[in-house]
Amino acid sequence: MALPANFIRQLLIVVILSAVLLGAMAAFGDVDEVLVSVRSLGFTGWVIILGLSLSNYLLRFIRWDYYLRNLGYRVPLLANLSIYLAGFGFTTTPGKAGEVVRTVYLKPFGVSYIHGLSAFFVERLVDMISMIIVASLAAYAFESTRWLVGLTLIVTLAFLPMVHSKLVYDFLERRRQDFRSLRIRSLGEHLLSMLRSSADLLRSGPLYIGLLLGLLAWAAEGYGLYFLLERMGADTPLYLAAGIYGVSVLAGVVSFVPGGLGGTELVMGSLLILTGVDAPIAVSAVIICRIATLWFAVAIGLVFVVGIEAGGLGKNLPLEQGAGE
């Protein structure tokens, strides 16, 4: 699967816009003071902060592999890990929708597109719930953010009973049959199949295991922000730093801008300054945090995408049949 030209063009645009935004923030915080704060992190600090991000990716992969196994698939571990990480190369697409490229790479291993999309849908949903829980740590400290946490919690949790409701499936099936277009009816059938598969992953067992792994994963990156602030001399409680990280990521998600660009940075920086963190330290923390989370993930993803495309993973491989097509 060759990378589409529009994806490469979009990635370059996002990289340029991100560089401009972070540069503007550095100017706001005084470039010299920001550089001093960044240097204070040191080599060991970078290793720790990137290690926390890697912990996030590993925990989310364990959950992904668990989901596929629950759907009846046994994809070789290293191949599955490579495919999962390759998805991060598409993180800068709106809503991270480009990460569904994993379903394409998984197809030669017998994983149907429907089941791949189901795992992706449930992963996004559980991540949203996890981030809301992390964000709630700061909700009571910032009255202005409570509506964001509450709204996203209501919308997200509303999906849970819906995916298990026979009434919902019957309603959707009737609406599907009402269409004359065979193409739309077929698309509706695929959507219903995806929802049914998703419901299997949202039963109590898989749901709670997935949620636990999601909480640990996102708490690791929330701790990363706390570590950054502490390393640079800011006295911010752990719960508050993690909560600010969660609210910032949610702000980026609801903006539906690729990579949460702009929304995440501005909310994180603003909330840190509101808590009393000096502007240079707040700006430095935002810049390092975005490099160590968003752009670190994208860089890893692109390396694996290139490796998969060059090495032929997902091409001309014997089909390892799973739970069916």
Secondary structure, 3 states (H helix, E strand, C coil): CCCCHHHHHHHHHHHHHHHHHHHHHHHHCCHHHHHHHHHCCHHHHHHHHHHHHHHHHHHHHHHHHHHHHHCCCCCCHHHHHHHHHHHHHHCCCHHHHHHHHHHHHHHHHCCCHHHHHHHHHHHHHHHHHHHHHHHHHHHCCCHHHHHHHHHHHHHHHHHHHHCCCHHHHHHHHHHHHHCCCHHHHHHHHHHHHHHHHHHHHCCHHHHHHHHHHHHHHHHHHHHHHHHHHHHCCCCCCHHHHHHHHHHHHHHHHHHCCHHHCCHHHHHHHHHHHHCCCCHHHHHHHHHHHHHHHHHHHHHHHHHHHHHHHHHCCCCCCCCCCCCCC
